[in-house]
Amino acid sequence: MLAGLALAFAAVLQVALQRPGPGMPDKIFLVLIALATTLPLAALWAQPQTAGIIVTAASLLSLGLIHSATVAGVIALVAVTARLGYRGAQALAACIAVAALSVALLQPDDSTTRVVLILLAGVLPLSAWTCYARRVKHERAVRSAQDEVLADSLLAHTVRGERARISRELHDVVAHHISMIAVQAEAARLTTRGMPPAGAQRLLAIGDTARSALTEMRRLLGVLRDDAAAPSPQRHPQPGLAQLNDLLDEARYASGAATRLIVSGCPIVLDPGVELAAYRIVQEALTNARRHAQGAAVDVDLRYHTDGLYVRIRDNGPGPASAARHMVGDRGHGLLGMQERAAAVGGTLRTGLATGGGFLVEAKLPAKVAQDAA
């Protein structure tokens, strides 16, 4: 609206300043024509076709009959065709250009009006199609952004559905079997008469291990269901090196074998990811030793260096036979899992036969210091 009023004022001012000035009646007529070519621009956004017809008719009348036009009127005509092209009315914009060309052909060959009309006949469709192309580009960008948002939404929905399915499988199948292990181990311990104390301790350890596994699984289910409507179960921090003593106590109780923790260097609080990787590597190595080298003593050695944390777990099992049981009985899952945990934090891990007998797990983890301790 302000643009239309500004052009109307400029057109009237141009008519008023013409030299030599026409008579008063003629000047009033020219002022009215100037207003008709510019003032409808105020309604261009609301009624582009109506404003376009009025501006075009007034402009062609001004140029074709009285051979006079204002600069503001020409600008208004170009703006009208550009707006019509943006709104998709290319046919009306083309009709305006054809009308301008037709009026130009009726003018004398050497007249300035004819030159102006021919130029307008070329500029008007160009402005219309340029604005139409800009609109198409904008709409494509909007559709592309909408498609991307929709794809992200579908992906997130699919991920939530898959997490829910995994959660149901863990709850309905795996958790059920683990709970049955705990129940049967407890029942066997309480109902078997004449069982040696060592056997009762083993069954008690089986039940405790099964219940611990159920607790860990509930925490995992809480993570998988973190976007569910129901309140999520209470969660606990992931274990780290501070919990190694408890882990070794559990290993001693479960296996009855000697298990030592040896720490050298200056202990520091490492990044939680590094500490979790070290804890899980030790946990898996102790499990493998208990499974494949029953009764063997295990040494867990932590060495703090400036270039990293060295973790070394060795059992004193029966030499090559122990190593073979580790490699064959593991089926590649536990050892591969330890290697993946080390690699995930930027470390390395190797396993194999220890010098002098037994099985050895060695890991080098980066010395990433926790941010809150730095």
DRENLODREN-482675 format. One record per residue (C-alpha): x, z negated, y negated; residue in three letters; residue number from 1. Coordinates in nm, 3 decimals, decimal comma. Layout:
N
      xx      zz      yy rest  nr
       X       Z       Y  Ala NUM
...
! end
This chain:
374
      xx      zz      yy rest  nr
   0,000   0,000   0,000  Met   1
   0,278  -0,087  -0,244  Leu   2
   0,452   0,243  -0,167  Ala   3
   0,133   0,435  -0,254  Gly   4
   0,089   0,248  -0,581  Leu   5
   0,454   0,300  -0,673  Ala   6
   0,436   0,676  -0,607  Leu   7
   0,110   0,701  -0,802  Ala   8
   0,272   0,530  -1,100  Phe   9
   0,574   0,763  -1,076  Ala  10
   0,352   1,072  -1,062  Ala  11
   0,144   0,966  -1,363  Val  12
   0,462   0,885  -1,555  Leu  13
   0,603   1,230  -1,478  Gln  14
   0,284   1,401  -1,604  Val  15
   0,281   1,190  -1,919  Ala  16
   0,642   1,277  -2,003  Leu  17
   0,604   1,655  -1,966  Gln  18
   0,735   1,857  -2,263  Arg  19
   0,570   2,043  -2,425  Pro  20
   0,267   1,838  -2,332  Gly  21
  -0,066   2,007  -2,253  Pro  22
  -0,386   1,924  -2,425  Gly  23
  -0,563   1,597  -2,356  Met  24
  -0,828   1,742  -2,117  Pro  25
  -0,562   1,927  -1,920  Asp  26
  -0,342   1,620  -1,911  Lys  27
  -0,628   1,409  -1,778  Ile  28
  -0,686   1,669  -1,504  Phe  29
  -0,318   1,665  -1,413  Leu  30
  -0,321   1,286  -1,399  Val  31
  -0,618   1,293  -1,160  Leu  32
  -0,443   1,550  -0,939  Ile  33
  -0,125   1,338  -0,942  Ala  34
  -0,326   1,032  -0,837  Leu  35
  -0,497   1,228  -0,559  Ala  36
  -0,161   1,337  -0,417  Thr  37
  -0,011   0,988  -0,410  Thr  38
  -0,271   0,709  -0,423  Leu  39
  -0,420   0,774  -0,070  Pro  40
  -0,078   0,681   0,065  Leu  41
  -0,190   0,318   0,027  Ala  42
  -0,432   0,371   0,319  Ala  43
  -0,184   0,569   0,532  Leu  44
  -0,128   0,297   0,794  Trp  45
  -0,497   0,217   0,836  Ala  46
  -0,643   0,570   0,809  Gln  47
  -0,355   0,819   0,853  Pro  48
  -0,571   1,125   0,918  Gln  49
  -0,803   1,069   0,620  Thr  50
  -0,510   0,997   0,390  Ala  51
  -0,330   1,304   0,524  Gly  52
  -0,622   1,539   0,456  Ile  53
  -0,672   1,409   0,100  Ile  54
  -0,301   1,424   0,010  Val  55
  -0,263   1,771   0,162  Thr  56
  -0,568   1,913  -0,014  Ala  57
  -0,462   1,771  -0,351  Ala  58
  -0,102   1,889  -0,308  Ser  59
  -0,200   2,245  -0,212  Leu  60
  -0,449   2,254  -0,499  Leu  61
  -0,180   2,138  -0,740  Ser  62
   0,079   2,388  -0,615  Leu  63
  -0,145   2,684  -0,537  Gly  64
  -0,379   2,687  -0,837  Leu  65
  -0,207   2,516  -1,127  Ile  66
   0,148   2,573  -1,003  His  67
   0,246   2,217  -1,077  Ser  68
   0,354   1,927  -0,859  Ala  69
   0,521   1,593  -0,900  Thr  70
   0,822   1,467  -0,707  Val  71
   0,617   1,168  -0,598  Ala  72
   0,347   1,401  -0,466  Gly  73
   0,598   1,595  -0,253  Val  74
   0,739   1,267  -0,114  Ile  75
   0,386   1,152  -0,031  Ala  76
   0,314   1,477   0,157  Leu  77
   0,630   1,439   0,368  Val  78
   0,545   1,073   0,439  Ala  79
   0,194   1,171   0,548  Val  80
   0,314   1,428   0,802  Thr  81
   0,578   1,186   0,933  Ala  82
   0,314   0,919   0,987  Arg  83
   0,082   1,166   1,157  Leu  84
   0,362   1,270   1,391  Gly  85
   0,440   0,906   1,477  Tyr  86
   0,073   0,843   1,556  Arg  87
   0,066   1,144   1,788  Gly  88
  -0,134   1,374   1,558  Ala  89
   0,118   1,659   1,576  Gln  90
  -0,161   1,918   1,570  Ala  91
  -0,286   1,797   1,229  Leu  92
   0,073   1,788   1,099  Ala  93
   0,121   2,147   1,220  Ala  94
  -0,203   2,252   1,046  Cys  95
  -0,071   2,103   0,720  Ile  96
   0,249   2,307   0,758  Ala  97
   0,052   2,626   0,833  Val  98
  -0,169   2,563   0,528  Ala  99
   0,139   2,521   0,308  Ala 100
   0,284   2,846   0,445  Leu 101
  -0,043   3,031   0,388  Ser 102
  -0,064   2,917   0,026  Val 103
   0,302   3,018  -0,019  Ala 104
   0,225   3,375   0,096  Leu 105
  -0,040   3,402  -0,175  Leu 106
   0,209   3,322  -0,452  Gln 107
   0,420   3,584  -0,639  Pro 108
   0,748   3,667  -0,471  Asp 109
   0,967   3,528  -0,748  Asp 110
   0,773   3,211  -0,819  Ser 111
   0,921   2,864  -0,781  Thr 112
   0,596   2,744  -0,625  Thr 113
   0,638   2,986  -0,335  Arg 114
   0,989   2,859  -0,265  Val 115
   0,870   2,497  -0,271  Val 116
   0,580   2,570  -0,035  Leu 117
   0,803   2,756   0,213  Ile 118
   1,048   2,467   0,215  Leu 119
   0,761   2,226   0,275  Leu 120
   0,631   2,443   0,561  Ala 121
   0,967   2,390   0,734  Gly 122
   1,026   2,025   0,644  Val 123
   0,678   1,893   0,728  Leu 124
   0,672   1,975   1,104  Pro 125
   1,034   1,863   1,132  Leu 126
   0,949   1,519   0,992  Ser 127
   0,642   1,495   1,217  Ala 128
   0,830   1,575   1,537  Trp 129
   1,124   1,352   1,442  Thr 130
   0,895   1,052   1,401  Cys 131
   0,712   1,139   1,723  Tyr 132
   1,044   1,147   1,913  Ala 133
   1,133   0,809   1,762  Arg 134
   0,802   0,666   1,881  Arg 135
   0,853   0,803   2,235  Val 136
   1,202   0,651   2,248  Lys 137
   1,069   0,315   2,133  His 138
   0,788   0,320   2,391  Glu 139
   1,033   0,405   2,668  Arg 140
   1,256   0,115   2,566  Ala 141
   0,956  -0,121   2,568  Val 142
   0,844   0,004   2,910  Arg 143
   1,197  -0,031   3,045  Ser 144
   1,215  -0,390   2,919  Ala 145
   0,874  -0,466   3,070  Gln 146
   0,977  -0,314   3,403  Asp 147
   1,293  -0,522   3,402  Glu 148
   1,098  -0,840   3,332  Val 149
   0,851  -0,751   3,608  Leu 150
   1,133  -0,681   3,854  Ala 151
   1,297  -1,015   3,771  Asp 152
   0,964  -1,189   3,816  Ser 153
   0,906  -1,023   4,153  Leu 154
   1,257  -1,111   4,263  Leu 155
   1,213  -1,474   4,160  Ala 156
   0,877  -1,484   4,343  His 157
   1,037  -1,336   4,655  Thr 158
   1,320  -1,588   4,641  Val 159
   1,075  -1,876   4,606  Arg 160
   0,875  -1,744   4,901  Gly 161
   1,187  -1,710   5,116  Glu 162
   1,303  -2,059   5,022  Arg 163
   0,961  -2,194   5,113  Ala 164
   0,974  -2,014   5,448  Arg 165
   1,321  -2,153   5,526  Ile 166
   1,203  -2,498   5,422  Ser 167
   0,906  -2,476   5,659  Arg 168
   1,128  -2,361   5,945  Glu 169
   1,372  -2,645   5,888  Leu 170
   1,093  -2,899   5,864  His 171
   0,881  -2,776   6,155  Asp 172
   1,152  -2,679   6,404  Val 173
   1,498  -2,819   6,333  Val 174
   1,388  -3,154   6,192  Ala 175
   1,150  -3,201   6,485  His 176
   1,426  -3,151   6,741  His 177
   1,666  -3,379   6,557  Ile 178
   1,405  -3,652   6,534  Ser 179
   1,341  -3,616   6,908  Met 180
   1,713  -3,664   6,972  Ile 181
   1,705  -3,987   6,771  Ala 182
   1,394  -4,112   6,950  Val 183
   1,520  -4,025   7,299  Gln 184
   1,861  -4,178   7,237  Ala 185
   1,701  -4,502   7,119  Glu 186
   1,458  -4,504   7,411  Ala 187
   1,739  -4,444   7,661  Ala 188
   1,942  -4,728   7,513  Arg 189
   1,653  -4,973   7,531  Leu 190
   1,503  -4,875   7,868  Thr 191
   1,809  -4,808   8,084  Thr 192
   1,892  -5,121   8,280  Arg 193
   2,247  -5,212   8,362  Gly 194
   2,396  -4,974   8,107  Met 195
   2,755  -5,060   8,014  Pro 196
   2,805  -5,173   7,653  Pro 197
   3,013  -4,863   7,580  Ala 198
   2,726  -4,639   7,690  Gly 199
   2,479  -4,833   7,475  Ala 200
   2,712  -4,791   7,177  Gln 201
   2,731  -4,416   7,240  Arg 202
   2,353  -4,386   7,246  Leu 203
   2,326  -4,596   6,932  Leu 204
   2,581  -4,369   6,764  Ala 205
   2,379  -4,063   6,873  Ile 206
   2,065  -4,210   6,719  Gly 207
   2,244  -4,300   6,395  Asp 208
   2,397  -3,953   6,371  Thr 209
   2,058  -3,790   6,425  Ala 210
   1,899  -4,007   6,159  Arg 211
   2,181  -3,924   5,916  Ser 212
   2,125  -3,556   5,988  Ala 213
   1,756  -3,599   5,912  Leu 214
   1,842  -3,765   5,582  Thr 215
   2,074  -3,478   5,487  Glu 216
   1,807  -3,229   5,587  Met 217
   1,549  -3,401   5,367  Arg 218
   1,787  -3,364   5,075  Arg 219
   1,829  -2,997   5,157  Leu 220
   1,452  -2,955   5,175  Leu 221
   1,427  -3,120   4,833  Gly 222
   1,662  -2,857   4,692  Val 223
   1,470  -2,573   4,856  Leu 224
   1,140  -2,706   4,723  Arg 225
   1,257  -2,794   4,371  Asp 226
   0,999  -2,556   4,222  Asp 227
   0,706  -2,688   4,423  Ala 228
   0,418  -2,868   4,256  Ala 229
   0,465  -3,184   4,460  Ala 230
   0,727  -3,435   4,338  Pro 231
   1,063  -3,366   4,498  Ser 232
   1,223  -3,635   4,714  Pro 233
   1,489  -3,860   4,571  Gln 234
   1,826  -3,688   4,560  Arg 235
   2,175  -3,830   4,576  His 236
   2,510  -3,703   4,447  Pro 237
   2,712  -3,481   4,677  Gln 238
   2,986  -3,673   4,862  Pro 239
   3,347  -3,662   4,749  Gly 240
   3,684  -3,812   4,828  Leu 241
   3,559  -4,158   4,736  Ala 242
   3,333  -4,148   5,042  Gln 243
   3,611  -4,057   5,290  Leu 244
   3,655  -4,418   5,403  Asn 245
   3,289  -4,437   5,502  Asp 246
   3,322  -4,105   5,684  Leu 247
   3,625  -4,226   5,879  Leu 248
   3,448  -4,554   5,964  Asp 249
   3,162  -4,352   6,112  Glu 250
   3,408  -4,138   6,308  Ala 251
   3,581  -4,448   6,451  Arg 252
   3,250  -4,598   6,551  Tyr 253
   3,123  -4,278   6,710  Ala 254
   3,438  -4,189   6,906  Ser 255
   3,605  -4,525   6,958  Gly 256
   3,938  -4,360   6,880  Ala 257
   4,188  -4,451   6,610  Ala 258
   4,134  -4,264   6,283  Thr 259
   4,369  -4,315   5,989  Arg 260
   4,353  -4,211   5,625  Leu 261
   4,692  -4,154   5,461  Ile 262
   4,705  -4,093   5,085  Val 263
   5,020  -3,995   4,896  Ser 264
   5,081  -3,895   4,539  Gly 265
   4,882  -4,008   4,236  Cys 266
   4,507  -3,993   4,315  Pro 267
   4,299  -3,834   4,042  Ile 268
   3,932  -3,750   4,003  Val 269
   3,903  -3,379   4,085  Leu 270
   3,630  -3,129   4,015  Asp 271
   3,316  -3,218   4,217  Pro 272
   3,328  -2,879   4,391  Gly 273
   3,687  -2,937   4,508  Val 274
   3,609  -3,290   4,626  Glu 275
   3,300  -3,173   4,812  Leu 276
   3,500  -2,897   4,983  Ala 277
   3,768  -3,147   5,089  Ala 278
   3,506  -3,389   5,220  Tyr 279
   3,325  -3,123   5,423  Arg 280
   3,653  -2,991   5,567  Ile 281
   3,750  -3,341   5,682  Val 282
   3,399  -3,398   5,816  Gln 283
   3,403  -3,077   6,020  Glu 284
   3,756  -3,142   6,148  Ala 285
   3,658  -3,493   6,264  Leu 286
   3,350  -3,353   6,437  Thr 287
   3,558  -3,090   6,615  Asn 288
   3,813  -3,353   6,722  Ala 289
   3,539  -3,579   6,858  Arg 290
   3,383  -3,285   7,043  Arg 291
   3,690  -3,108   7,183  His 292
   3,953  -3,384   7,200  Ala 293
   3,754  -3,690   7,303  Gln 294
   3,944  -4,014   7,263  Gly 295
   4,227  -3,854   7,067  Ala 296
   4,356  -4,032   6,758  Ala 297
   4,315  -3,846   6,431  Val 298
   4,522  -3,866   6,114  Asp 299
   4,370  -3,754   5,781  Val 300
   4,641  -3,698   5,525  Asp 301
   4,566  -3,642   5,154  Leu 302
   4,857  -3,539   4,933  Arg 303
   4,809  -3,511   4,557  Tyr 304
   5,046  -3,264   4,389  His 305
   5,053  -3,107   4,046  Thr 306
   4,973  -2,766   4,197  Asp 307
   4,688  -2,881   4,418  Gly 308
   4,543  -3,116   4,676  Leu 309
   4,680  -3,083   5,030  Tyr 310
   4,447  -3,191   5,310  Val 311
   4,587  -3,225   5,662  Arg 312
   4,385  -3,333   5,968  Ile 313
   4,562  -3,362   6,302  Arg 314
   4,453  -3,498   6,639  Asp 315
   4,688  -3,590   6,922  Asn 316
   4,488  -3,412   7,189  Gly 317
   4,649  -3,272   7,505  Pro 318
   4,851  -2,993   7,346  Gly 319
   4,750  -2,630   7,405  Pro 320
   4,445  -2,731   7,605  Ala 321
   4,306  -2,919   7,305  Ser 322
   4,371  -2,624   7,075  Ala 323
   4,206  -2,387   7,320  Ala 324
   3,896  -2,606   7,336  Arg 325
   3,885  -2,614   6,955  His 326
   3,903  -2,235   6,928  Met 327
   3,672  -2,146   7,220  Val 328
   3,419  -2,425   7,190  Gly 329
   3,387  -2,380   6,815  Asp 330
   3,267  -2,018   6,859  Arg 331
   3,419  -1,949   6,520  Gly 332
   3,141  -2,118   6,321  His 333
   3,297  -2,452   6,223  Gly 334
   3,645  -2,311   6,157  Leu 335
   3,497  -2,019   5,965  Leu 336
   3,283  -2,260   5,764  Gly 337
   3,591  -2,461   5,665  Met 338
   3,772  -2,144   5,558  Gln 339
   3,473  -2,036   5,351  Glu 340
   3,452  -2,376   5,180  Arg 341
   3,820  -2,363   5,088  Ala 342
   3,796  -2,005   4,963  Ala 343
   3,486  -2,087   4,757  Ala 344
   3,688  -2,321   4,532  Val 345
   3,996  -2,097   4,523  Gly 346
   4,191  -2,263   4,806  Gly 347
   4,330  -2,166   5,146  Thr 348
   4,299  -2,309   5,497  Leu 349
   4,477  -2,254   5,825  Arg 350
   4,418  -2,397   6,172  Thr 351
   4,610  -2,394   6,498  Gly 352
   4,831  -2,578   6,742  Leu 353
   5,022  -2,869   6,589  Ala 354
   5,392  -2,921   6,649  Thr 355
   5,427  -3,172   6,930  Gly 356
   5,072  -3,124   7,054  Gly 357
   4,718  -3,153   6,930  Gly 358
   4,520  -2,945   6,684  Phe 359
   4,598  -2,913   6,314  Leu 360
   4,383  -2,824   6,012  Val 361
   4,565  -2,773   5,681  Glu 362
   4,399  -2,689   5,351  Ala 363
   4,537  -2,639   5,003  Lys 364
   4,280  -2,683   4,729  Leu 365
   4,333  -2,627   4,355  Pro 366
   4,389  -2,931   4,136  Ala 367
   4,083  -2,879   3,916  Lys 368
   4,037  -3,201   3,723  Val 369
   3,679  -3,312   3,654  Ala 370
   3,578  -3,249   3,292  Gln 371
   3,456  -3,603   3,234  Asp 372
   3,791  -3,737   3,357  Ala 373
   4,007  -3,489   3,165  Ala 374
! end
